[in-house]
Amino acid sequence: MTDPVMLDATPLGRLAHRKPDPADVRRLNELLSRGTTVLIPEIADYEVRRSLLLHGLSESLRELDILKSRLRYIPISTPTMIKAAELWAEARRKGRPTSDPRALDAE
């Protein structure tokens, strides 16, 4: 069994694009074909969705909804936020920061 992969706003937004980069689609399909669970955290959906709404990108909004139905959506809850904090700290300890050391990673 492979570890799950959680999409942040940037890769999620790239995949929700009306015409996503074929390399991004290929990477997602490779993960899925290996049996990897691909997760969409609610906060990433929120970040992408608000930008798409702001710019009136209705086709990309439809793509985002398709991704949500195809992948595993993780709603925000207290246990989810606790797990997110644990994963954030683990990534930092392993030298794999996801942003500037002072950032909260929750824009």
TIFI-642122 format. One record per residue: residue number from 1; x, z, y of N, C-alpha, C, O, CB in turn. Coordinates in steps of 0.02 Angstrom, whole numbers. Glycine has a CB too. Layout:
<atoms>
(atom NUM, (X, Z, Y), (X, Z, Y), (X, Z, Y), (X, Z, Y), (X, Z, Y))
...
</atoms>
This chain:
<atoms>
(atom 1, (42, 0, -59), (0, 0, 0), (44, 0, 62), (94, 35, 65), (-48, 61, 0))
(atom 2, (26, -39, 111), (64, -43, 173), (35, 6, 225), (-24, 23, 222), (65, -115, 201))
(atom 3, (77, 26, 271), (54, 69, 325), (8, 29, 371), (17, -31, 379), (113, 98, 366))
(atom 4, (-43, 62, 399), (-86, 26, 446), (-49, 7, 509), (1, 38, 527), (-147, 68, 463))
(atom 5, (-74, -44, 543), (-46, -66, 606), (-100, -58, 659), (-156, -81, 651), (-21, -141, 602))
(atom 6, (-82, -25, 714), (-129, -14, 768), (-111, -61, 826), (-54, -62, 849), (-128, 61, 792))
(atom 7, (-159, -99, 849), (-148, -146, 904), (-155, -110, 970), (-204, -75, 983), (-197, -205, 900))
(atom 8, (-106, -119, 1013), (-110, -95, 1082), (-144, -150, 1122), (-161, -203, 1096), (-38, -78, 1111))
(atom 9, (-156, -136, 1186), (-193, -182, 1228), (-160, -251, 1234), (-195, -302, 1235), (-201, -153, 1297))
(atom 10, (-94, -253, 1238), (-61, -319, 1247), (-72, -365, 1187), (-95, -421, 1197), (13, -309, 1257))
(atom 11, (-56, -344, 1125), (-69, -391, 1070), (-144, -404, 1060), (-163, -459, 1040), (-39, -364, 1006))
(atom 12, (-186, -354, 1073), (-258, -364, 1066), (-282, -416, 1116), (-321, -461, 1100), (-296, -298, 1075))
(atom 13, (-259, -410, 1178), (-277, -459, 1229), (-253, -529, 1213), (-288, -578, 1226), (-250, -437, 1296))
(atom 14, (-194, -533, 1186), (-167, -599, 1167), (-210, -630, 1112), (-223, -690, 1113), (-93, -593, 1144))
(atom 15, (-231, -589, 1064), (-273, -615, 1009), (-343, -633, 1032), (-375, -677, 1004), (-276, -564, 953))
(atom 16, (-368, -598, 1084), (-435, -611, 1109), (-437, -671, 1156), (-491, -693, 1176), (-462, -549, 1146))
(atom 17, (-380, -697, 1173), (-377, -756, 1217), (-417, -813, 1187), (-421, -821, 1126), (-303, -778, 1228))
(atom 18, (-448, -852, 1231), (-489, -909, 1208), (-450, -955, 1162), (-477, -980, 1113), (-514, -948, 1268))
(atom 19, (-386, -965, 1178), (-342, -1006, 1136), (-279, -964, 1122), (-228, -973, 1156), (-324, -1075, 1170))
(atom 20, (-282, -919, 1073), (-224, -876, 1061), (-164, -914, 1036), (-170, -968, 1006), (-242, -822, 1012))
(atom 21, (-106, -887, 1049), (-44, -917, 1025), (-46, -919, 949), (-59, -868, 917), (18, -876, 1051))
(atom 22, (-34, -977, 919), (-35, -982, 846), (10, -932, 811), (-5, -910, 756), (-16, -1052, 825))
(atom 23, (66, -915, 842), (111, -866, 812), (78, -797, 808), (89, -761, 759), (177, -861, 852))
(atom 24, (39, -779, 858), (3, -715, 856), (-50, -715, 801), (-57, -666, 764), (-30, -701, 925))
(atom 25, (-86, -769, 795), (-137, -775, 743), (-105, -774, 674), (-130, -742, 628), (-179, -841, 752))
(atom 26, (-49, -809, 667), (-13, -811, 603), (10, -741, 584), (3, -721, 526), (47, -859, 607))
(atom 27, (36, -704, 632), (59, -635, 618), (1, -591, 595), (8, -553, 547), (93, -604, 681))
(atom 28, (-55, -595, 629), (-114, -556, 609), (-136, -575, 539), (-149, -531, 497), (-172, -567, 658))
(atom 29, (-140, -640, 525), (-161, -662, 459), (-112, -641, 404), (-133, -625, 349), (-168, -738, 458))
(atom 30, (-47, -641, 420), (3, -617, 372), (-9, -543, 356), (-6, -523, 298), (74, -628, 399))
(atom 31, (-21, -503, 407), (-34, -432, 396), (-95, -423, 352), (-94, -384, 304), (-44, -396, 464))
(atom 32, (-148, -459, 368), (-210, -452, 330), (-202, -476, 258), (-229, -446, 212), (-267, -490, 364))
(atom 33, (-164, -530, 248), (-155, -557, 180), (-113, -509, 137), (-118, -511, 75), (-121, -625, 184))
(atom 34, (-71, -467, 169), (-33, -417, 131), (-73, -354, 119), (-48, -307, 88), (31, -400, 169))
(atom 35, (-135, -353, 142), (-177, -294, 132), (-166, -240, 184), (-188, -184, 175), (-164, -266, 65))
(atom 36, (-133, -257, 239), (-122, -209, 293), (-188, -198, 330), (-222, -246, 349), (-67, -233, 341))
(atom 37, (-205, -136, 342), (-263, -120, 383), (-241, -125, 455), (-194, -92, 477), (-291, -48, 367))
(atom 38, (-276, -167, 493), (-260, -176, 564), (-313, -140, 604), (-373, -153, 597), (-256, -252, 583))
(atom 39, (-291, -94, 647), (-335, -50, 684), (-340, -70, 757), (-291, -90, 788), (-311, 22, 678))
(atom 40, (-401, -65, 784), (-412, -74, 856), (-435, -8, 884), (-492, 12, 871), (-464, -132, 870))
(atom 41, (-392, 27, 921), (-414, 90, 951), (-462, 75, 1009), (-453, 26, 1046), (-354, 131, 975))
(atom 42, (-511, 117, 1017), (-561, 107, 1069), (-529, 101, 1138), (-553, 62, 1180), (-611, 164, 1069))
(atom 43, (-477, 139, 1151), (-447, 136, 1218), (-415, 67, 1231), (-415, 44, 1288), (-394, 191, 1226))
(atom 44, (-387, 36, 1179), (-359, -32, 1188), (-415, -82, 1200), (-409, -126, 1242), (-318, -53, 1126))
(atom 45, (-471, -74, 1164), (-529, -117, 1176), (-552, -110, 1248), (-567, -159, 1281), (-586, -100, 1127))
(atom 46, (-555, -48, 1272), (-576, -35, 1341), (-530, -70, 1391), (-554, -102, 1438), (-577, 41, 1354))
(atom 47, (-464, -63, 1381), (-417, -94, 1427), (-424, -169, 1430), (-424, -199, 1483), (-346, -75, 1408))
(atom 48, (-430, -200, 1371), (-436, -273, 1368), (-504, -295, 1396), (-508, -341, 1436), (-428, -298, 1295))
(atom 49, (-557, -261, 1374), (-625, -279, 1394), (-635, -276, 1469), (-665, -321, 1498), (-675, -234, 1360))
(atom 50, (-609, -224, 1501), (-620, -218, 1574), (-586, -275, 1611), (-612, -299, 1661), (-593, -150, 1600))
(atom 51, (-528, -297, 1587), (-493, -353, 1619), (-532, -418, 1608), (-539, -458, 1654), (-422, -359, 1591))
(atom 52, (-557, -428, 1547), (-595, -489, 1533), (-659, -491, 1574), (-678, -544, 1600), (-612, -494, 1458))
(atom 53, (-692, -434, 1581), (-753, -431, 1622), (-737, -444, 1695), (-774, -481, 1729), (-787, -362, 1615))
(atom 54, (-684, -416, 1720), (-664, -425, 1790), (-654, -499, 1806), (-674, -522, 1859), (-599, -386, 1804))
(atom 55, (-624, -535, 1759), (-608, -606, 1771), (-661, -654, 1743), (-651, -714, 1745), (-542, -622, 1741))
(atom 56, (-716, -627, 1718), (-771, -669, 1694), (-753, -712, 1634), (-777, -768, 1628), (-793, -713, 1748))
(atom 57, (-711, -686, 1589), (-688, -725, 1532), (-734, -713, 1472), (-716, -678, 1424), (-615, -706, 1514))
(atom 58, (-793, -743, 1474), (-844, -730, 1423), (-823, -755, 1353), (-840, -723, 1303), (-909, -764, 1443))
(atom 59, (-787, -810, 1349), (-765, -834, 1284), (-715, -785, 1252), (-717, -772, 1192), (-732, -904, 1290))
(atom 60, (-672, -757, 1293), (-625, -708, 1267), (-660, -643, 1248), (-640, -610, 1200), (-571, -693, 1319))
(atom 61, (-713, -625, 1284), (-753, -567, 1265), (-784, -577, 1196), (-786, -531, 1155), (-808, -553, 1317))
(atom 62, (-808, -637, 1183), (-835, -652, 1116), (-781, -647, 1063), (-793, -620, 1009), (-866, -723, 1115))
(atom 63, (-721, -672, 1079), (-665, -666, 1031), (-648, -593, 1018), (-633, -574, 961), (-603, -704, 1058))
(atom 64, (-649, -553, 1070), (-635, -482, 1063), (-686, -449, 1016), (-668, -409, 973), (-635, -446, 1131))
(atom 65, (-749, -467, 1025), (-801, -440, 981), (-793, -463, 909), (-806, -425, 863), (-870, -460, 1007))
(atom 66, (-771, -524, 900), (-758, -549, 832), (-701, -509, 800), (-705, -490, 742), (-740, -625, 833))
(atom 67, (-649, -498, 839), (-593, -457, 813), (-617, -388, 794), (-596, -361, 742), (-536, -453, 865))
(atom 68, (-660, -358, 835), (-686, -291, 819), (-726, -291, 755), (-725, -241, 718), (-729, -265, 877))
(atom 69, (-760, -345, 740), (-799, -348, 678), (-754, -363, 617), (-771, -346, 561), (-854, -401, 683))
(atom 70, (-698, -395, 629), (-653, -416, 575), (-602, -362, 557), (-582, -355, 499), (-617, -479, 595))
(atom 71, (-582, -323, 607), (-531, -272, 597), (-565, -203, 598), (-626, -199, 605), (-476, -277, 651))
(atom 72, (-526, -151, 591), (-554, -83, 589), (-551, -54, 659), (-497, -47, 689), (-516, -38, 539))
(atom 73, (-609, -36, 685), (-615, -8, 752), (-612, 68, 748), (-647, 99, 708), (-682, -31, 786))
(atom 74, (-570, 99, 790), (-561, 171, 790), (-590, 199, 855), (-558, 195, 907), (-486, 190, 781))
(atom 75, (-650, 229, 851), (-679, 258, 912), (-639, 319, 935), (-607, 353, 895), (-752, 276, 901))
(atom 76, (-643, 332, 999), (-609, 391, 1026), (-648, 453, 1005), (-709, 457, 1013), (-603, 386, 1104))
(atom 77, (-611, 500, 979), (-639, 566, 961), (-581, 615, 966), (-523, 595, 973), (-671, 566, 889))
(atom 78, (-596, 678, 963), (-543, 727, 967), (-493, 718, 911), (-433, 717, 924), (-572, 798, 965))
(atom 79, (-514, 710, 847), (-465, 698, 795), (-423, 635, 806), (-364, 634, 791), (-499, 694, 727))
(atom 80, (-454, 583, 833), (-418, 521, 848), (-365, 533, 901), (-308, 510, 895), (-466, 466, 871))
(atom 81, (-383, 569, 954), (-335, 581, 1007), (-277, 627, 983), (-220, 619, 1005), (-370, 613, 1068))
(atom 82, (-292, 674, 940), (-240, 717, 911), (-192, 674, 870), (-131, 682, 875), (-270, 774, 868))
(atom 83, (-220, 629, 829), (-178, 585, 788), (-137, 539, 832), (-78, 525, 818), (-221, 543, 739))
(atom 84, (-166, 514, 886), (-130, 471, 933), (-71, 508, 962), (-16, 479, 969), (-177, 446, 989))
(atom 85, (-80, 570, 980), (-25, 610, 1008), (30, 619, 956), (89, 615, 973), (-51, 678, 1032))
(atom 86, (11, 631, 893), (60, 639, 840), (100, 575, 830), (161, 577, 824), (26, 659, 774))
(atom 87, (66, 518, 828), (99, 453, 819), (145, 438, 878), (200, 412, 868), (48, 397, 810))
(atom 88, (123, 453, 939), (163, 442, 998), (228, 482, 994), (283, 455, 1005), (124, 461, 1062))
(atom 89, (221, 546, 977), (280, 589, 972), (327, 566, 916), (388, 567, 924), (259, 662, 960))
(atom 90, (299, 546, 860), (339, 522, 804), (378, 460, 823), (438, 454, 808), (295, 507, 743))
(atom 91, (346, 413, 857), (380, 352, 880), (437, 369, 927), (491, 340, 922), (331, 303, 914))
(atom 92, (426, 416, 973), (478, 436, 1020), (536, 469, 983), (594, 454, 998), (449, 485, 1072))
(atom 93, (522, 512, 934), (575, 545, 897), (617, 495, 858), (677, 505, 848), (546, 597, 849))
(atom 94, (586, 442, 836), (621, 390, 797), (655, 339, 842), (684, 291, 817), (572, 355, 750))
(atom 95, (652, 350, 907), (686, 305, 953), (648, 240, 965), (677, 190, 983), (754, 289, 927))
(atom 96, (582, 242, 954), (541, 182, 965), (488, 195, 1019), (428, 194, 1005), (506, 161, 898))
(atom 97, (510, 208, 1080), (462, 222, 1133), (419, 160, 1146), (441, 103, 1139), (497, 244, 1197))
(atom 98, (357, 173, 1165), (311, 118, 1179), (308, 102, 1253), (276, 54, 1273), (241, 135, 1153))
(atom 99, (340, 143, 1294), (343, 131, 1366), (395, 176, 1397), (433, 209, 1362), (273, 143, 1399))
(atom 100, (397, 178, 1462), (443, 221, 1499), (433, 294, 1476), (377, 315, 1463), (432, 215, 1575))
(atom 101, (487, 333, 1471), (482, 402, 1448), (433, 445, 1488), (405, 493, 1461), (549, 434, 1450))
(atom 102, (421, 428, 1552), (375, 468, 1592), (303, 444, 1587), (258, 478, 1613), (396, 466, 1664))
(atom 103, (290, 388, 1555), (223, 361, 1551), (181, 399, 1500), (207, 428, 1452), (226, 287, 1533))
(atom 104, (117, 398, 1512), (70, 431, 1466), (46, 385, 1411), (18, 409, 1361), (10, 457, 1504))
(atom 105, (56, 320, 1417), (33, 271, 1368), (-42, 272, 1358), (-66, 261, 1302), (67, 283, 1302))
(atom 106, (-80, 285, 1409), (-153, 287, 1403), (-186, 254, 1462), (-240, 276, 1484), (-177, 358, 1395))
(atom 107, (-155, 202, 1489), (-185, 168, 1546), (-252, 139, 1527), (-285, 109, 1569), (-139, 113, 1572))
</atoms>
